[in-house]
Amino acid sequence: MKKTILLLSFGLLTLTTTAQVTVQTGTTLTFKPLSSFTDETVAGSKYLKEAFQSAKVNKGTQDFLIRYNAYSDLMEYKNGKDILELIKEKNTHFAFEDGSVFELFQYIDNGKSYERYHSVLVDQNNVKVSKFISIKLNPAQKAANSYETDTQAIYKLNRDKYYITYNNETFEFDGKQKTFDKYMPEKSAAIKKFLKENKIKENDSDLIKLGNFLATL
């Protein structure tokens, strides 16, 4: 199998369509060449972590070198000297060596359909709490006059957005009781009491606490 992977790597720079490789453990990675984009003049980073980490993909046992591109919302795979873009619908679950887990979620938010990778904070008893982490690009700005200076383009983190998945339906956590009344009506009374007593805010620790509570209902 090592020979197969080396042969694939040799021809990657000429690929223009989707390709895939199945490793010894049965895990299949489906990928395509990463779109070229030079951002050497841009400050900041489009990655949560620049370095590739070992990760298990699609709940397999094989380790691959993966990193999350939070600007483009895609996973990148390093195979030798080649960096490849993993096809979303074929690569839906990533368990990284640092303990973080990313999963592909499909849902409707404010009338718009999304298919995005979320960081999973809680996953138990038909309840998931997840976080969408994204990065935006603030473009360079020319100085309006001689008293100002040009501004460099920079990657910056957006505000994190938290989501709850219950019975396979995903909705954004907005802290409003009416949202739980809509999506979890049979649990809304207990949730209302919990929110009031615990003063849940939009941060990891509070949302993990909420998720663990929801999993007990």
Disulfide bonds with the S-S distance in Angstrom:
none
